[in-house]
Amino acid sequence: MFMWRACSNILPTKYQLWARGIGRDDECDLCELCETSGHTLWRCKVAGEVWSNTRLKLPSIEIIPKDFVDIVWDILKRQPGIDWELFAATAWVRQPKEEQRRPAPPSRQNWIPPPRGFYKINVDGAVFKELGSCGVGVVIRNDARQLMGAMSKKLDFPLKAMEVEAKVVEEGFTLARELSLKNVILESDAQAVVNSLTESCIAPSSILKVIEGVKLGLCGFDSWDVKHICRMKNSAAHLMAKNAKFVSDYVVWVEDSPSVIEHQVLFDVSGLNEFSY
């Protein structure tokens, strides 16, 4: 069913939705290029990492067509004997989810507090290519929208985008354990990482060890969940990740609001549909 939808060009990509008057633009949230089916499932930098970590030996495609079906036809002509079931399963990891693409009411585009008795962990990563390092951003709030903890941490070694996003999930759960929080919901805007934790699919090899470690650590919580969200709802964690460029190792705030996200937290609390980067 998925391959039929992908090759029929009816996946809810931002390009398809934008062409129907839904959404603000047709740009990929990860790399700001036009999010067509060919881009989402093949050309996007995260998709490239997913494909490179499979055992499939795929031909090089220099000019990426707009539609995924054209990529499938190209591979079928040049290398028809590949494992098409594995090919479909790998592409499925990168598919845009319909529930994530439905336009939400404007008042709910900002951060949403967790259910009563839970703590929400928002995480995001940043890559500082010019420094050869990466940034980790973590923000933890309770059901009353109060800040319980936050962290900016610099990792002084280069990682690819998906590896950074897996690492920030690990760091987010670690900070929650250090704060003795027992009922948590973690939110990330990295779909492939979220799928690796919440679905039965095997994580890409580049993040497999980190994901396995995260799953082992989850037994320390009474209850937990991991959810994918759009970047707009993850603004505070994004700002903390970018702020890591300016710290030497890491900085943790407990029950105090870092100045770099002070305005964003106020926007989230007031329910204003605004954010800053």
N, C-alpha and C positions, 0 to 999 in steps of 0.2 A: 504494500500500500504506500509506504513512504517513497520508494523509488518511482512509483507511478506518479505521485504528486510532484516529486522533484522534477521529473522529466516532462510533466505536463505544465510546468512553470506556474503552479498554483500554491506554492509555499508562501506563508505570510511574511515575505521579506519586506524591508522598509521601502524598497523601490516599488513593489507591487501595491503596498498600502498607500504610499504617497501618490501614485498614479490614480488612485481612487479617492483622493482628497482626504486621506487619513494620515495624521502625523504631521510633524513640523518640516521634515526633510527626508531625503532618501539615503543619508550617509550612514555608513557602518559606525557603530559606537566605539569600535576598537581602533580603526585606522582611517576613518573619515572619507573613505572612498564610497562610491555608489554601491549600496548593498543589494545586488541582484542575486539570483540563485547561484550563478557561477562564482560570484565573489564569496558569498557566505559559505558555500560547501567546498570551495577549492582555493581561491586566491587569497582570502583573508590570512593574515599572519598567524592567527591561532589555528585556522584550518590547516595551514601548511605544516605546523608542528604536529598536529594530529596525524596527517598523512605520513609524515616522515617517521613516525614511531610505529607504523604497522609493518608487517612482513611482506606487504605487497610490493612488487617491483613494477612501478608505474613508469610509463614513458614521460619524457619531458615535454611540456606544452608551453611553448614560448609565448604565444599570443593567447590570452585567456578569453574565451567567448563570454558574452554577457549571460547566456543561459547554460545551466548545468547539463541539459540534454546534449548540447553540442560537445561538451567535454566527454560525456559517456560515449557518443558516437565516434569521437576521435580515438578513444582508448579501444573501443570495440574493433575498429579497423586495424589498428596497429598492434594490439596485444589482446586478442579475443580469448585467450586461454587463462586469464587471471581468475582468481577466486572471487566471483561476483557476489557471493553471500557476504564475504568479509568486506568487500568494497562497499556494499550497501550499508552494512553495520557501521563502518567507519564514517561514511557520509552522514548517517543518522545522528551521530554524536553532535554534529555541527548544525543540525536543522534548527531554524527559528521556531520557537513554540508559539502556538496561536494565542494561548492565554497571556503570554508576555507581550504580544503585539496588539491586543485589544486596547483601543484608546480609553484611558481612565478619565473620570471626571477631574477637572483641573484642581479641585481642592485636595485630591489624593495623589498628586504628583510628587509631593514632598515626602519626607521620611514619615513612617507610620510606627507608633509605639507598639511594643509587644503585648500579648495578653496579660492579664493580671497574674502576678507572681512570677513572671518570666523576665529575663534580661536579653536585650538584643545586642548582638555583636556585629558591627559593620566593619568590613575589612576591604582594603584595596592596596594595590601595588603600583610602583612607578619604576621605570627603567631610566637610569641616568647614563646614557651611552658615552657622553663626553668624560665622565668620571670612572667608567668601568664598574659602576656599582648600582645598587637597587634600593628602593625605599619601601618600607612597610608602614601602613597606616591602619590603626585600630581605634574604634570608638565604641564604648559600651554604655548603654542607657537602660534605665528601668521602665516599668509601665507608667510611671508618672513623668516620663521624659527627662528625668534627672540624670546627669552624667555621672556614671560610676567609675569609669576609668578610660584613659586614652593613651595611645603610644605612637611615637614616631621613631622608627628604627632604620638605620642604614646598614645594608649588607654590602661589605666591601669586596664583592666578587660579582662578575657579570652573569646574569641569568636571562633566559628567554622569557617572553611575556607569560606563557602558561606556567613556567616554573616559578616565577615570582608570585603569581596568583595562588598557586598551591601553597607556597611558603607562607603567605600572609594568612591563609586559613589556619595553618598550624600555629602561627603566632597569636592569632585571635583567640583560639581555644586555650592556649597556654596562659594568656593574661587572665582569662575568665577563671581558670582553675586557681591561679595565684590570688585572685580576689575572693576565692571560696564561693563562687556562684554555682548553683546546682541545676537550675532550670534555664536553659539558654536556647536562643535561636540565632544562628549565624546567617548573615546575608552577604552575598558577593555578586558582583556583576560579571563574573567569569563563568559562562555556561558550562564549558567542558569540565572545569574543576567541580562544580556543583553536581553535574551528572555522575562524575566518578565517585562521589560520596553517597549519593542518594539512589542510584540505579544499579542494576546488576551488571552493567557493562564493565569491562576491564579498563582500568585507567591507562592512558598512554605511558609508555615505558619511561619517559623523561620525568614523570611525576609520581610513578608507581610507589616508590619507597616512601615518599612524603605522605601520600594518601594512606598507605598502610599504617604508618605511624599515627596519623590523625585518627584513624578508625580505632586503633588500640587505646588511644587516650580518651575516647568518648565514654568509656566505661566509668570514668570518674564523675560523670554527671548523672543526676537523677532522671533528667529528660533533656532531649536535645533535638534540634531540627536544623536543616541547612536549606536555604532558599536562594533562588536567583532573583535579582532585582535589576531594574534599569539603572543606568549611571546617575540619573537625576536624583534618585532616592538614596544614593550612596555618596553624596557630595562631601559630607564631613570626613569620611574615611579617605576619600580621594585627596582632600586638602592635607590631611595628616601624612599621607604617603609622599606627597610632593615636598612637605616640610622636612622630611628625612634628609634631604640633600644638605641641609644646613646644620645637622647634628653630627657629632663625632662618632657616636656609637648608638645609644638609644636614650630616649627620655620618656618617662611614664608620669602621667598625671592621675591622681586618685581623688575622686569627688571634687575635682576642680576643672575648670574649662580652659584649655589652651587658648591663647590669644588668637592663634591662626584659624580657629574654628568658632570663635565666640559669636560672630555675626550669623554664621550658618546655623548654629544651635538655636539661636534666638528665632531665626526664620522657621526652623522646624517646629519649635514650641508654639509659635504664633499661628502656624498653619499657612503662612504665606507661600505662594507658589513661586519662590525665587531661590536661586542658588548662585554661587560664585565659584570660579576656578582660579 
